[in-house]
Amino acid sequence: QVQLVESGGGLVQAGDSLKLSCTASGGTFSAYAMGWFRQAPGKDRDWVATISRSGGSIDYTGSVKGRFTISRDNAKNTVYLEMNSLKPEDTAVYYCAVYPRTDWTLRRGTANYNYWGQGTQVTVSS
């Protein structure tokens, strides 16, 4: 059983930056890829980014490319999401999740992740 705890959310102004952290326990962190998702009020949970076990492969949804950076520190069992040039439309609850599959092509599907954190709120004011 893997437990994930996100932190780092908050209320910021448009153009500001935030760095989210997600720390894992109860499993072998370096054995699986990790993803970040977000869910705005009244909307579905959307995929944001995924990083492979070693960090050698990374992918982002188009709306955050060039602004967000996913990274991981396997020694600290932690995955990060650094968010720059934040926009009001980035407002959401952000979740990290475990991607247990070896098939990288399925990384964008919410249903392909099996452990989730409780989420951290990010609010960007205009």
C-alpha positions in Angstrom: 0.0 0.0 0.0 1.4 3.4 -1.1 0.5 6.6 0.7 1.0 9.9 -1.1 1.0 13.3 0.5 1.0 16.5 -1.5 2.0 19.9 -0.2 2.9 23.4 -1.5 -0.4 24.7 -2.8 -1.7 28.1 -2.0 -3.2 31.4 -3.2 -1.1 33.3 -5.7 -1.5 36.0 -8.3 -1.3 35.5 -12.0 2.3 35.3 -13.1 3.6 33.9 -9.8 5.2 30.6 -9.2 4.5 27.6 -6.9 6.3 24.4 -6.3 4.3 21.4 -5.3 5.7 18.3 -3.6 4.4 14.8 -3.3 6.1 12.4 -0.8 5.5 8.7 -1.0 5.7 6.1 1.7 4.9 2.4 1.9 6.3 1.3 -1.4 9.4 1.3 -3.6 9.2 4.8 -5.0 11.9 4.3 -7.6 10.0 1.4 -9.0 7.2 3.4 -10.6 6.5 6.4 -12.7 4.6 9.3 -11.2 2.0 11.7 -12.5 0.4 14.9 -11.6 -3.3 15.7 -12.3 -5.6 18.6 -11.5 -9.3 19.0 -11.0 -11.1 22.3 -11.3 -14.6 22.8 -9.7 -17.2 21.1 -11.7 -14.8 19.5 -14.1 -13.1 16.2 -14.6 -9.7 15.3 -13.2 -7.2 16.1 -16.0 -3.7 14.8 -16.6 -0.9 17.3 -16.2 2.4 15.5 -16.4 4.2 12.2 -15.9 7.8 11.4 -15.1 9.3 7.9 -15.6 11.0 5.9 -12.8 14.4 7.3 -13.5 13.2 10.7 -14.6 14.6 10.1 -18.1 11.2 10.4 -19.7 8.8 13.2 -19.1 5.5 14.3 -20.8 3.2 17.3 -20.3 -0.2 18.3 -21.4 -0.1 21.1 -23.9 -1.5 23.9 -21.8 1.4 23.7 -19.3 4.4 23.0 -21.6 7.1 25.6 -21.1 5.6 26.7 -17.8 5.5 23.6 -15.5 8.4 21.3 -14.7 8.0 17.8 -13.2 11.0 16.3 -11.4 11.7 13.6 -8.8 14.2 12.8 -6.1 14.2 9.1 -5.6 16.4 9.4 -2.5 13.7 11.5 -0.9 10.7 9.5 -2.3 9.4 12.8 -3.7 8.0 14.1 -7.0 7.7 17.8 -7.6 5.7 20.0 -9.9 7.3 23.5 -10.4 4.7 25.9 -11.8 5.7 29.2 -13.3 3.8 32.0 -15.0 0.6 30.8 -13.4 -2.7 31.7 -14.9 -6.2 31.8 -13.4 -7.1 28.8 -15.5 -4.5 26.8 -13.5 -6.7 27.1 -10.5 -7.6 23.5 -9.3 -6.9 20.8 -6.7 -3.6 19.2 -7.8 -3.1 15.5 -7.2 -0.1 13.2 -7.5 -0.5 9.5 -8.4 1.4 6.3 -9.1 1.6 5.0 -12.6 2.3 1.3 -12.1 2.3 0.2 -15.7 5.3 -0.6 -17.8 3.5 0.6 -21.0 4.5 4.3 -21.2 1.8 4.9 -23.9 -1.0 4.8 -21.3 0.4 7.5 -19.1 -2.2 10.2 -19.9 -5.2 8.1 -18.7 -6.5 8.8 -15.3 -7.7 5.2 -14.9 -4.2 3.9 -15.4 -3.0 5.3 -12.0 -3.6 3.3 -8.9 -2.6 5.3 -5.8 -3.6 8.9 -5.3 -2.8 11.7 -2.8 -5.4 13.8 -1.1 -4.7 16.8 -3.2 -3.5 20.3 -2.6 -5.4 23.5 -3.6 -3.8 25.9 -6.0 -5.7 29.2 -6.6 -4.5 31.8 -9.0 -6.1 35.2 -8.9 -6.2 37.6 -11.8 
